[in-house]
Each structure stands twice: as structure tokens, then as C-alpha cells.
């Protein structure tokens, strides 16, 4: 089974100029912990709830004026839509990430989440192992 078969293709993106307050509202509305930062569908980075807390709130910055581009992670691990979902699970486990952007030629076309892997009964053990590795901080 390929990543494209189970990825979420309706992805909300922030822009580099989105305020962290706007990003946090997106997270609440979509019930997610990370938001891709895109410019014309080109993936530039990711902002996580942890990024907002550690790089902005804990430093005393104003989330109403601070921009996504100021806290986003720029070296984002991605995967192609035609990759096998086993490869996605292995990548998520080794990189300790729960959400993996799916790109084609730099353009964001979807996201695959750890929960997407768990939905596929055949891959429950693999998803569980990935989550265990992510949670425990185990590097392969």
C-alpha cells in the first residue's frame, strides 16, 4: 500500500507571515499539534505546538505579532506519495515524528499521521512500534 492511499490530502497551511496566534487557532480548530508553513503550496517548514511554547511563549514573545517563519523548523522530513507505507512508518520511527508531510517536487500534497497507519489493521503493530519509539526517544 502506498502513502497516497492513506494520507490526508486536505491540509491546512499557515503562511510564513501567519501569527503564532493564528497558527495556534488552526491547531485547535483542526485538533492537530503541527501545521505546515507553505508559500503557494510549496512546503517551507512546520510549526508545532511545542515550537510555539518553547520558542515564543517561554521566551516572553508576543504570539499576536510573532510570525510562523520565526519559530518554524525548516529542515522538514518529507516523503513522496508513491512511497510504501512501511517506509513511512520506519521514517516516522527513526526521525521520531508523528506527522509526515507528503510532497511532490516540493509541493505539499498531503500529510500522513501515525494514526493513519494505525487505521490500517495490517500495520497496527508497525504503527504501535513507531509510536513506542517516538515516545521513548529510541533511535535505530
N, C-alpha and C positions, 0 to 999 in steps of 0.2 A: 504494500500500500504506500502511496506517495503522500508527501506533505500536503499537496494541494487538495487531497481528498478529505482532510480533516481540519485544515486551517480555517480560521475565521477571516473572511475577506472584507467584511465591513469594519474597518479600523478607523477610530477617531484619532486624528493627529493634532498636535499643537504646532504652532509656528515658532521659529526662533524668538520672535518678539512677544509671544504669549506671556502674560504674567504668571508667576507661580500660583497665584490665587486662582486664575483661570484653569491652570493645569490641575490643581487640587480639586476644583469643581468637576472637571471632566472625570477624574478618578472616582469621585463619589457617585456621579451620575451613571457611569459605566460599571461601577463596582470592580475596579481594577487597581493594581498597585504600580503600574508603569504606563507611560504614554510616549509613543514615538514622536519625535520632533522632525517635521518634514517641511520642505520648501518645494512646491509644485510636485508633490508626491515623491520627491527624492528624499530618502532617509538620511538625516544629518546626525541624529543621536537619539537617546532615550532619557527620559526623566522618570525616576522612581520616587515613591513616597519617601523613601529613605534619603534620597538626594535633597528633597525639599527640607526635610527635618535637619539633616546634618550640615548641609552646605548653605542653608539660608536661615531657618528659624533659630537653630542653636548658635549661630554667629550673630544674631540680632538684626539680620537684614529684613527689609520690608517686603513681604510676599506680594503686596499690592503693586509694587513697582519693579521688583527684580524679575528678569526675563528668563525664560526656559533655557536660552542659549548660555546663560551664565552658570548653570548648575548641571546641564545635561552631560551624560557620558558620551564621548564622541567615537570611541573605538568599539562599536557595537558588533557583537557576534550575530551573524545572519545565516540563513540557509536558503537554498533555492527550492522552488515549488516542486520540482521533479525529484528531489532527494527522497530516499526511503525514510519512513517514519522511525525505523530503528536508528538510523543515523541522527535524526533529530533528538531522540531520547538520549543517545550517547553524548551528543554535543551539549545538551542541557545539563546532563550529569557532570561532565568534565569541566564545564565552564561555570557550574553552579548557578544556573539561571532558570527561572520558571516560565518565562515568555520569550519566544524566539521570533524576531521579525523575519518574514519571508519576502525576499526581494528578487527581482529580475532586472538586471542591468542597472542596479542602484535604485530602482523604483520600488517602493513598498507596495506589495500586493496582498499582504495578509499577515497574520500572527498565528503562531501555533503555541498553545499553552500546555503546561503539564497536564492540566485537566482534560485537554483534547485527547491526549494519549491514553489517559485512564478510561475514557468513554469507550474506546475500542477494547472489548473484552480480551482479545488475543494478546494485548500489550499491557495488561494490568500489572503483571509482575515487573516488566521493564519500567513502567511509569513509577511504580512504587519504589523500585531500586533507585531511580533517578532522584525522586523526592527525598529518599533517605540520605543519599549522597549530598544533595543540596543542603538539607537541614543540618547534617553533621559536619559539613565542611570537608568531606573526604575528597582528595584529589587522586585521580588514577594515573 
